[in-house]
């Protein structure tokens, strides 16, 4: 009986993992508006000075094998702001699957009087692994060939995007990776013509800053995500920025989560952000929510215009 229960739980977790893999392969972030380089290479250099952003996300606390993501990115302008360069590394875990990668980014920026239009590309490689051999199948002595070989694959990829921004508005459209790499190793897991692979993701993001007063700014943001095999998903976010020091916000991810966000400008160069997600799906009874921490450091020169004036995106 115990072995049967173990197998049932294992199958359930694999189904959840498969649903995640096919529906939303790219790691998701609640604080996407502060980690835009992860979804759009054309964002590189848009803050007019060099910035580094670290983000840690722990999803569905209390569920073993739930998604866990770490990212680190750095970007900045060169050649009088006409070019933006960036670098990002990431590590994403879900169940027995782990994906680690590094990508470099180049953006060509057309500078106008009060706005910028950028075209970006990125390229890099990720390492996907699936630890099938260490899956506990119970103690009945049966061997399942599907769990006798681990999977390890190195997958090169590239992506592209476009990004337009002013001091108070931005809009971007991007395809972070364009190659549909297969995740199977030598196709030994292929059954009935089913092949596990990466799928193209399309992101559209936009936001605006409304000045309610000198000390209060309202910042709505929208992110729409599309991927083959899943319905469109949208993140709807609203932040209130106060005294150029602290902000509080709410966010709703369609058919997934409702979130609370907080952000504080610790000093002129260092910003800290936190987000808590509560599930709106049937998983709400099995986890204690999701946590996300963001830390951004700006390398702009002391007294420069870019550091003295608050950057909202």
N, C-alpha and C positions, 0 to 999 in steps of 0.2 A: 504493500500500500504506500509506504514511504517513497519507494523508488518511483512509483507511478506519479505521485505528487511532484517529486523533483523534476521528472520529465515534463509534466504539464507546465510547471513554472518556467522551465528552460525554453519550451516551445513558445510560451507567451512572451518571454523577454526577447526571443529572436524575432518574433513578429513585430514587436514594438521597435526593435532595432532596424528591421527591414523597412518598416513604415517611415522611420526617420531617414534612413539612407536614401530611399527613393523619393520621398516627398520634399525633404529639405536637407540636402547633403552639406551645403555650406553652413558653417557655424553661424548661429544667429546671436544678435546683441540687442539688448534693450536700449543701451546708450549708443546706438549706431551714429547719432548725430555728432558724437565726439570721437568716433573711430571710423570716419568715412573712408579713409584710405583702404580699409579692409574690404570695402564693397565697390570702390570706384577709383581706378588709378589716376584719373584726371584731377583728383583732389590734391595731388602732390604739389606743395608750394603755395597753396591757396591762402595760408595764414600770413604770408609775406615775411615769415621768419622761420627758422628751424624749430620744430616741435617733436617731442618724443612722447608716445602714449603707450602705457601698459594697461592691460585689461585682463581680469580674471573673472570667469563665470562658472558657477556651480549650479547646475539645473536639477530640479526635482529632488531636493534634499530628502533622504530617507529611502530612496529607491536605489538598490544596488545596481551598478553599471550605468547609471544615468549620465547624460552628457556633462562633460567638464572641459572647459576651454581656457587656454592662456594665449595671449597675443602680445607682441611688442612691435611697434612701428616707429619709424622716424622719417621725416620728410622736411624739405625746405626748398626755397628758390635759389637759383643761380643765374648767372648771365643777366644781371639787372632785372630779375624777376620774370624773364621771358621763358625760362625753363624751370620745371619743378622735378626734383629727384626724390625718390623714396625707397625705403627698404622695410619689409615686414617679415617676421617669423611667427609661426603659430604652432600650437599643439592642441589637437582635438581628440578627446576620448569618448567613446560610447560603447558600453558593454565590452566585448572582446575586441572591438575595432579601435585602432589608433591611427591618426593621420598627423604627420609633422611635415612642415614645409617652410620654404623661404622663397620670397619673390622680390624682385627689383622692379622699380616703377620709373617711368619717364613721362613727363607731361609737357606739351608745348602750349604756352600761355599767350593769348592775344590780349594785351593790355589796352583798355579803353579809358575814357575820362573817369568814369565812376563805376566801372565794372570790368570783369575779366571773363573771357571764354577760353576754356582749356580742353585740349584733346590728349588723352592719356593712353598709354599701353603698359602692360606689365608682363613679365615672364619669369618663370622659376620652375621649381620641382618640388613635389611632395612625396613622402613615403607613407604608403598605406600598409597596415599589417592587421591580420586577424588571427588571434591566438586560439585556434580551434582545439589544439591538442590538450589544453588545460581545462576544457569544459567538463564538468562533472556530469556524467551520464547515468550515475547510479551504480549499484553494486551487483547487478544481475549477471555480469560477465559478458554481456552482449557488446559487440564492437560495431560502430557505425562508421563506414568508410568516409562519410562526409566530415568526420571529426578526427581523422588521422593525419591530416596535412595542414600545417599553418600556411597562411598566405602573406607574402611580402612583395610589394611592388613599388618601384620608383616611377613616378608619373610626371613627365614634363608637361607644362601647360602655359598658355598665355591668355591675356584678356585685354579688353579695351573699354574706354568710357569717354563721356563728354560731360563737362561741368561748367556751369555759368553761375557767377556770384557777384553781388554788390556787397556793401557793408551790412545790409539788412535782409538780403534775399539770396537764396541759392536754389538751384535745380540741377539734377544730374541723372544721367541714364548710363547704365553700364552692364557689361557682360564679363564678370571677373575671370572666368575660364571658358575657353572656346572648344577645347578638345574633349570628346567623350571617351576618356580612357576606360578600359575594362578593369574591373577590380579582381576578377578571377585569375588564378595562377594556372597557366597552361590549360585553362578551361575545364579543370577537373571537377568544378562545382556546377558546371553547366548541365541542367536537366530540362528536358522538354523545350529546348530552345531558349531558356531564360538565361540571360547574361547580366551579371551585376556590373554596372558601369557608372561613371560620373555622367551627370546630365547638365546641360547648359542652364545657367541661372541668369535671369534678367532682373535688374534692380532699377527702380525709379524712386528718387528721393527729392523732396523739396521742403523749404521752410522759410519763414518770414519773421521779422522782429517788429512788433507794434510798440511804439513808445507811448505808454500810458501817462508817464510823467518823467521828470528828470531822473527819478530814482527807481521807477518801475518799468520793466520791459516784459511784454508777453511774447513768447516764442512758440508758435505751433509748428510741428514737424510731421511729415508724412513719408512713410517708406512702403512701397508696393513691391512684392517679391513674386516672381513667377518661375516655375520649374515644371518640366514635363512630369506627368503622373500625379499632379496635385493641383488643387484649386488655387487661384490667386490669394495671397495673404497680404494684409495691410497692417502696418503699425501706425496708430494715430496717437500723437504725443502733444502735450501742452505743458510748457514750463513758464513759471513766473520768476524772472530774474530781478533781484532787489538790491539796490545800492551798489551794483557792480561787485558784489561780494558773495551772495548766496542765492540759490534758486531752489524751488520745489516744483514738482510736476507730477502729472498722471499720464499713463499710457495704456492703450488697449490694443492687443494683438488679436485679430479676428480669429475666432474659433480656437483660442489658445490660452491667453493670459490677460490679466489686468495688473498694472504695475504702478508702484510709487517710486519717484526719483528725487534725489537730493544732490546738490552740488555746492561746493564752497571754494572760493578763491583764497587759498591759504596765504599767498603773497603775490607779487606782481608776475611771478614766473611759474608758480606751482598751483595746480587745480586738482581737487579730489571729488570724485563722483561715486554715488552708490544707487543701486536700483534693486528693488525687491518685486518679484513676480509671483502672483497667486494664480494657480490654474483655474480655468473656467470649464475644463473638460472633466470626464469621468475620473481622471487621474487625481483630482483634488483630494479624494479621500485616502490617497496612498503616499502623499509627499507633503513636506513642510514648506513648499515654495522654492523659488530659485533666487540666488544672490549674485550680484555682479558689482565688482569694484573697479573703478577707473582712476588712473593717476596720469596727469599730463604735465610735462615740464617744457617751458618755452625758453629757447636759448637766445632770444633777442637781446640786443645790447641795452644796458640800463639807460633809460631816458629816451630811447627811440620811440617814434610815433607808434609803431606796431605794438610795443609793450605798454605804453601809456594809455592807448585807446583800447577798450575791451573788445575782444574778438568773440562774436556770438556763435560762430560755426567753425 
